[in-house]
Amino acid sequence: MKKEFKVIADLLSNNTRVLDVGCGDGSLMSLLVEEKNIEVRGLELNQDNVQKCIHKGLPVIQGNAESELHQFPNQSFDYVVLSQTLQAFYDPDKVLKELLRIGKSVIISIPNFGFWKVRVKLLLFGKMPVTKTLPNTWYNTPNLHMCTIKDLFIFCDEKNIKIKKVVGVNENKTSLIKRSNLEIKNLFSKLGIFLIG
């Protein structure tokens, strides 16, 4: 199991309703059903992943989050989860507004473009880095909006979005990120997981 999914599961309360946007093959949804007794729904664009979810018995809708989130009623889920997808949207601001409308709380994870190895590769080699969390080259990456943990902190401040908790993930280690340690954690976290609402 991915460390990221364990952190997300730990942020969720048992017996709640969760919408997993960009649910992939349903791995996170399966974990939440099994370990947290969570009523989960998925929204996924990729047809193969939708089939994998259905094969696992998971409730999933095939659809594009950028154009179809408006169909969900206000506050219809306790949590909405968006795992490593925000940076791939054309209009992440609009998507975030929709997520915050649909869910009482939102959990977002992002690959951190501020991670020290990413910075060093760009500085030393002068080209876009390829890492475990950023495995694509510049021309075939789904990432349209590269952002750092610090960027998302600032964005939430500017949009008056309440940050409830932020966890940094680096390999199997996690750490709490606060304003007081933001600079150092932005440097040493491969992923940032935000609980906002």
C-alpha positions as CSV (number, residue, x, y, z in Angstrom):
1,M,0.0,0.0,0.0
2,K,1.2,3.5,-0.8
3,K,2.2,5.5,2.2
4,E,0.1,8.4,0.7
5,F,-3.0,6.3,0.9
6,K,-2.3,5.4,4.6
7,V,-1.9,9.1,5.5
8,I,-5.2,9.9,3.6
9,A,-7.0,7.1,5.4
10,D,-5.7,8.3,8.8
11,L,-7.1,11.8,8.0
12,L,-10.6,10.4,7.4
13,S,-13.2,9.6,10.2
14,N,-14.8,6.1,10.2
15,N,-18.3,5.7,8.9
16,T,-18.3,8.8,6.6
17,R,-19.2,9.5,3.0
18,V,-16.2,10.0,0.7
19,L,-16.0,11.0,-3.0
20,D,-12.6,10.0,-4.6
21,V,-12.1,12.2,-7.6
22,G,-9.7,10.7,-10.1
23,C,-9.9,7.4,-8.2
24,G,-7.7,5.5,-10.6
25,D,-8.0,1.7,-10.2
26,G,-9.9,2.0,-6.9
27,S,-6.9,1.1,-4.6
28,L,-7.6,4.0,-2.2
29,M,-11.4,3.3,-2.2
30,S,-10.8,-0.4,-1.4
31,L,-8.6,0.5,1.5
32,L,-11.2,3.0,2.9
33,V,-14.0,0.5,2.6
34,E,-12.0,-2.3,4.3
35,E,-10.3,-0.4,7.0
36,K,-12.5,2.6,7.8
37,N,-16.1,1.3,6.9
38,I,-16.4,4.4,4.7
39,E,-19.2,4.8,2.1
40,V,-17.1,5.7,-0.9
41,R,-17.9,6.8,-4.5
42,G,-15.4,7.3,-7.3
43,L,-15.2,9.6,-10.3
44,E,-12.7,8.5,-13.0
45,L,-12.0,9.6,-16.5
46,N,-10.0,6.5,-17.8
47,Q,-12.2,3.7,-19.0
48,D,-9.8,0.9,-18.1
49,N,-9.6,2.2,-14.5
50,V,-13.4,2.4,-14.4
51,Q,-13.6,-1.2,-15.4
52,K,-11.0,-2.2,-12.7
53,C,-13.2,-0.4,-10.0
54,I,-16.3,-2.1,-11.2
55,H,-14.5,-5.5,-11.2
56,K,-13.6,-4.8,-7.5
57,G,-17.3,-4.0,-6.8
58,L,-16.6,-0.3,-6.2
59,P,-19.2,2.3,-7.1
60,V,-17.7,4.5,-9.8
61,I,-18.9,7.0,-12.4
62,Q,-16.9,7.6,-15.6
63,G,-16.5,11.3,-16.0
64,N,-14.3,14.4,-16.3
65,A,-13.8,16.2,-13.0
66,E,-13.2,19.5,-14.8
67,S,-16.6,19.5,-16.4
68,E,-18.8,17.2,-14.4
69,L,-18.4,18.1,-10.7
70,H,-21.3,20.5,-10.9
71,Q,-23.7,17.5,-10.9
72,F,-23.0,16.7,-7.3
73,P,-25.1,18.5,-4.7
74,N,-23.7,20.9,-2.1
75,Q,-22.1,19.3,0.9
76,S,-23.2,15.8,-0.3
77,F,-20.0,14.2,1.0
78,D,-18.2,14.4,4.3
79,Y,-14.9,14.4,2.4
80,V,-13.7,14.7,-1.2
81,V,-10.3,13.3,-2.0
82,L,-8.1,14.4,-4.9
83,S,-4.9,12.4,-5.0
84,Q,-2.1,13.8,-7.2
85,T,-4.4,15.2,-9.8
86,L,-4.8,18.9,-9.0
87,Q,-1.7,19.9,-11.1
88,A,-3.1,18.1,-14.2
89,F,-6.2,20.3,-14.4
90,Y,-6.5,23.2,-16.9
91,D,-8.3,25.2,-14.2
92,P,-7.3,23.9,-10.8
93,D,-8.9,27.0,-9.1
94,K,-12.3,26.1,-10.5
95,V,-11.9,22.4,-9.6
96,L,-11.0,23.3,-6.0
97,K,-14.0,25.5,-5.6
98,E,-16.2,22.7,-6.7
99,L,-14.5,20.2,-4.4
100,L,-15.1,22.6,-1.4
101,R,-18.7,23.0,-2.4
102,I,-19.3,19.2,-2.6
103,G,-17.4,18.1,0.5
104,K,-17.5,19.4,4.0
105,S,-13.7,18.8,4.0
106,V,-11.3,18.2,1.1
107,I,-8.1,16.2,1.1
108,I,-5.6,17.0,-1.7
109,S,-2.3,15.4,-2.3
110,I,0.3,17.0,-4.7
111,P,3.7,15.9,-5.9
112,N,6.0,18.6,-4.5
113,F,7.9,20.4,-7.2
114,G,9.8,22.2,-4.3
115,F,11.4,18.9,-3.2
116,W,15.2,19.3,-3.0
117,K,16.0,16.6,-5.6
118,V,13.7,18.3,-8.1
119,R,15.4,21.6,-7.4
120,V,18.9,20.2,-7.6
121,K,18.2,18.4,-10.9
122,L,16.9,21.5,-12.5
123,L,19.8,23.6,-11.1
124,L,22.6,21.2,-12.0
125,F,21.3,19.7,-15.3
126,G,19.2,22.6,-16.5
127,K,16.3,20.4,-17.5
128,M,12.9,19.3,-16.1
129,P,13.6,16.5,-13.6
130,V,12.3,13.0,-13.7
131,T,11.8,11.4,-10.3
132,K,9.7,8.6,-8.7
133,T,6.9,11.1,-7.9
134,L,7.3,12.9,-11.2
135,P,8.0,10.0,-13.6
136,N,7.2,11.8,-16.9
137,T,9.4,13.9,-19.2
138,W,8.4,17.5,-20.0
139,Y,6.7,16.6,-23.2
140,N,4.5,13.7,-22.0
141,T,3.7,14.8,-18.5
142,P,0.1,15.3,-17.5
143,N,1.2,18.0,-15.1
144,L,0.2,21.4,-16.4
145,H,0.6,23.4,-13.3
146,M,3.7,22.6,-11.3
147,C,3.3,23.6,-7.7
148,T,5.0,23.2,-4.4
149,I,3.6,22.7,-0.9
150,K,4.4,26.3,-0.2
151,D,2.5,27.4,-3.3
152,L,-0.6,25.5,-2.1
153,F,-0.3,27.1,1.4
154,I,-0.2,30.5,-0.2
155,F,-3.1,29.8,-2.5
156,C,-5.3,28.6,0.4
157,D,-4.4,31.8,2.3
158,E,-5.2,34.0,-0.7
159,K,-8.5,32.3,-1.3
160,N,-9.4,32.2,2.4
161,I,-9.5,28.4,2.4
162,K,-9.0,27.0,5.9
163,I,-6.0,24.7,6.2
164,K,-6.9,22.1,8.9
165,K,-3.8,19.9,8.6
166,V,-0.9,19.4,6.2
167,V,1.3,16.2,6.1
168,G,4.6,15.9,4.2
169,V,5.6,12.5,2.9
170,N,9.1,11.4,2.0
171,E,9.5,7.7,1.4
172,N,8.0,6.0,4.5
173,K,8.4,9.1,6.7
174,T,5.6,11.6,7.4
175,S,5.8,14.9,9.2
176,L,3.3,17.6,10.1
177,I,3.8,20.8,8.2
178,K,3.0,24.1,9.8
179,R,3.7,27.7,8.9
180,S,6.7,27.7,11.3
181,N,8.4,24.8,9.4
182,L,7.0,25.4,5.9
183,E,10.4,26.3,4.3
184,I,12.2,23.2,5.5
185,K,9.3,20.8,4.9
186,N,8.8,22.2,1.4
187,L,12.4,21.2,0.7
188,F,12.3,17.7,2.2
189,S,8.8,16.4,1.3
190,K,8.1,14.5,-1.9
191,L,4.4,14.8,-1.4
192,G,2.1,17.2,0.4
193,I,-1.3,16.1,1.7
194,F,-3.6,18.9,2.6
195,L,-6.8,18.6,4.7
196,I,-8.8,21.8,3.9
197,G,-12.4,23.0,4.3
